[in-house]
């Protein structure tokens, strides 16, 4: 093992003692027999364990609460609200309260005095609050991996975001698209980074010119409408638009309607949306899909094909991993995977 991967739990297992005994032995505290203390220290040295700042500040008492840090844009996105509800529900099953942290974050030491552990969802490498959260001296679970530098171990629950966008691109090409476009999110989260990279790599692998446009991480329908209008005007050969940000797909539909693009087929025909035929010029078909399912995609006209990330279940999974770490049922660097599903609907010519 390397110093980056060896944890207190690794040392405890190798020494045949509890994690709390290892902590006490290495810090010279607690009622640990001298022989046990020497054995633990020898095992730690042999494995190459080196305490980080979080390990040096391991907590002695429980507050009965865990913290939840969401992206600053979360308050207006349905996805994060459902995720938070799922996390709260699961934490309560272990008798833990959930404390919602301010988007700007707080000093790690102040947070560590109020909670037993932290959930940090979709951490941005450029978010100045995240390093302090990861080094707060309590166990941390991230929802998606943190791509910035980290000083201590953190667990994670991850989705295969590359696979989900690949499934969407495969689907629209199977439905007849020859020049798909992806409205990918900006920012340095693992989700945003994976979608941008996948749009490029899928195009190269399939010999298809995927048109990539970057929009804000939490783009509004108005913002995606403006981007889609400009895209389809400049490049009318685009016959499928995959929209990433939660809740923004209706903007793509409005742009298609305004330009006379019939949503539901990649060629001509299909069910038109928006003004009557007489009020707008005829145009080729357009397939529309989204990377995040929710009320905006399910309730659109036509309903929009989307990836269901199951946010409430995802929140539960993140909280469950944190509860398992706090109860010594999982190592502090555990990574678990969360499943998604593709929901095909009329916007790609598929039955709802």
N, C-alpha and C positions, 0 to 999 in steps of 0.2 A: 504493500500500500504506500501511497505518497502522503505527505503532510497535508495535501489539499483534501484527501478523501478520508483520512482516519478520524473517527469521531469518538466521543466519550463512550458511546454504545459499543463500538468496536473493541475498545480497551476493556470494557466491562466483560464482554463475552470471552475475550481471550484470557482474562484473569480469573474468570469464574466468580465475579462479584456483581453487585448491582451498580447501575450508573451513578447513583448518589454516593456510593462508597468510593467510586473512582474520583468523583468530583472532590470529595472531602480529602481523599488521600493526596491528590495532586496539589490541593490548595493548603494542605497542612491544617485542616480544620476537622471538626467532628470527632466522634469517638471511634477511631480506627486503630486497630492493633498495629504495633510497629512493624511486625512481620508482614502484615497485609499491606501496609503502606509501602514498604520496600518492594513487595512483589508487584504492586500496581505500577509503581514508578518504573520498575525494570521492564514491564510489559509495554508501557507507554513509550519508553525509549526505543525498545526493539521494533515496535510498529512504526515509529517515526511520528508519533502524535505530538503536535505542537498546539498549545491552547491559543485561541484567538481572543479578541477583546470580548466577544460574546461569552465564551467559555469562562473567562476570568470573572465575569459578572453574573455567573449563574445564580438564579434567584433561590431564596430559602423559603419563601412563603407564597401561598396562592392568593390571588386577588379575586378569583372566581369570575374573571372576565377575560375576553380576548378582543383585540382590536381589528377593525376592518378598514383598509385603505383602498379607495376606489379612484379611478382617474377623475380629473377635475370636471370633465364633461358628463360624468355619470348621472347627474341628477335629472337630466332630460332624456335619457336613453332607457327604453323599456328593458333592454337586455340586462343592464346592471341592477335595476330595481328587482327583477326576478332573481338574479343571482344572489343579491343581498338577502332576500327573503329566505331562499334556500339555505344560506349559510347560518342565518339566525336560528332557523328551525332546528338544524342539526346541532349547533352549539348548545341549545337549550336542552337537548336530549342528554347531554353530559353535564347538565347543571351549570353551564357557563352563560353569562350575559355577553352580548356583543356591543362593543363601543365603536361607533362610526367616527373615524378620525377626520379632521379637517383636511381638505385636498392639499393644502400647503404643507401638511405634516407638522411634526413637532420634534424637538430635540429627543434623540434616542433615549437618553437617561430619564427624561420626564415620562416618556411612554412606558419604559420598563417598570416604572414604579406603579403603574396603573393597570397593567394587563399581564397575563401569563404567557401570551403568545400573540402573533400577528398574522393576519391574512393580507397580502398585498396583491391586488388584482391588476393584471395587465400593466406591470411596471414599465415605465419608459426609461430608457437609458439616460435621457436628458432631464428627467425629473429630479430636481435637487433634493427632494425630501426622501427619496428611496434609499440612498446609501445609509442615512441615519436610521431608517427603519430596519434595514437588514442587519445593522450592527447595534441594535438596541439592547442586546443582552438577553433576549428571550427567543424561543423557537419561532421560526418564520416559515410560512407556506406561501409561495407565490402562485397565482393563477396565471399560467404561462411563465416561461422562463424569463429571468432578468438578463438582458444582454450586456449590461454594463459591468464594471469591475465590482466584485463583492469580497468582503474580508472574511466572512464566515459561512458555514454551511447553511443552506436553506433548502427546504423540500419544495416540491412543485407538483401541480396537477396540470397536465398539458393536453391539448387537442392536436390532432394532425392537421394543421391548417393548410399545409401544402396539398395534402390528399383531398381536402374538401374543395379547394379551388380547382384542382385537377378534375374532380368529379363534375363540377359545373362546366368547365371548358369541354370535357368529353361529351357531356350531355347536349350542349348547344350545337356542337359540330355534328353529333349524331342526328340532330333535328334539322340539319341543313345549313348551319352557319359556316361561312367560308372566311369571314374577316371579323372575328370577335374583338370586342374592346372590354377592358377592365378598368373600372374607376376604383383605383386602389387607395387605401388610406395613407396619409402622411404620418410621420412620427417614427419613433425608434422602439416601439413595443415589438415583442416577438410575433404577434399576430400581423401587424402591419408589414413588418420586414419580410415575413414568410409569403404573404400574398404578392408583394411586388416581385420578389425573387421567383416565385412560381409562375407568374404571368410570363416572365421572360424565358425561363427554362422550358416551360411547356411549349411555347411557340417554337423554340429552337429544336426541340425533340420531335415535333410534329411537322416541321416545315411550314408552319402557319404564321402569318404576320399578325401577332396579337398587338392591338393598339393599347398602349398603357397611358392612362391619365391619372394624375395624383390629385386627390381631393382631401379636405380636412378629415381628421380621424372621426369626428362626429358631425360630418357634413349634414346640413339640413336639406329637405326636399328642394327648397329654392336654389341652394347651391348646386345640387346635382342636376337640377333642371337646366340651369345656366351652362354648366359644363357639358351636358349632353347635347343641348342645342348647338353649341359651338362645335362639338365633335362631329355631329351628323351633318352639319352644314359644310364643314371643311372636308369631311371624308364620308360622302354619302354611300360608299361601298360597305361601310360597317353595317353588318346585319345581325349583330347580337351585342347587347350591353350587359355586363355583369357588374353590379353595383355593390361595393363592400359595406359602407357605413350603415349602421342600424337605423332603420326608419326612413331612409332617404330614397328608396326605390320609387315611391309615387312621383318624385321629381322627374325620373327617367320617363315614366309613362306620360307625364304632361308634355315633356319635350317632344316625344314621339307623336303625340296627338297634334301638337301645333305644327309639326312638319309633315303631317299626312302619312306618317309611317304606321302601318297596320301591325299591331302587336299580336304575336302568336305564331307567325311563320317567318322563316328566313327569306323566303321569296315573296311573290305577290300573293294576294288573297289574305284570308284570315279575318278574324273579328276586329273591326276598327274600334278605336277608342276616341273619345273627345267629340269635337263638333261634327255635324252631319257631313256626308261626302260632298254635298254641294257647297259647303263653306270652306273647303280646303282642297289643295291639290292632291291628286292621287300619288302614292309613293310606294316603294317596295316594303316588304314586310320587315319586322324587327323582332328578335327574340330578346326577352328581358329576364334577368335572374338576379338574385341577391345572395350575398355571403352570410347574412344574418336574418333568420326568420323572426317573425313577430307580428303584432296586430297590423302594422302597416303593409306587410306583404300578403297576409292572409285576407285582409279586408279590401285590398285594392281591386280595381276593375280594369282588366281581368286580374284574378289572383296571381301572385308572382311566385314562380319557382324559387326556392331558397334552401339554404343549409340550416337545419334546426340544430343549434348548438346546445339545446336543452339547458338553458342558463340556471334554472332553479336546481336541477340535479348537479350542475357544475359547482354551484355554490355549496351544496351539501357535501360534495366530494372534497372540496377544499377544506371545509370545516372539519370533516371527518378525519382527514389526514392530520390536521393540527391537533385534534383531540387524541388521536392515536400516539402522536409524538409526546404530548404532555403526559400520557398514561404509560409511556415506555413500551407501547405496542409497535412502534415504528421508529426507524433511525431518523435523525434530523436532516438527512440528505436524500430521503426517499423521493422517487419520482413515480407518479401514477398517471395513467392515461384515461382520458374521458372520451366517450363515443359521441359521434354526431350522426345525423341522417340527412339524406337529400329528399326534400319534398317537392315533387314535380307537379306543376300546375299549368293553367291555361296560357300563361304568358310565354311559355315555350312550346305551345301546341300540345301540351300533355294534359290528360284528364286530371281534375282536382281530386 
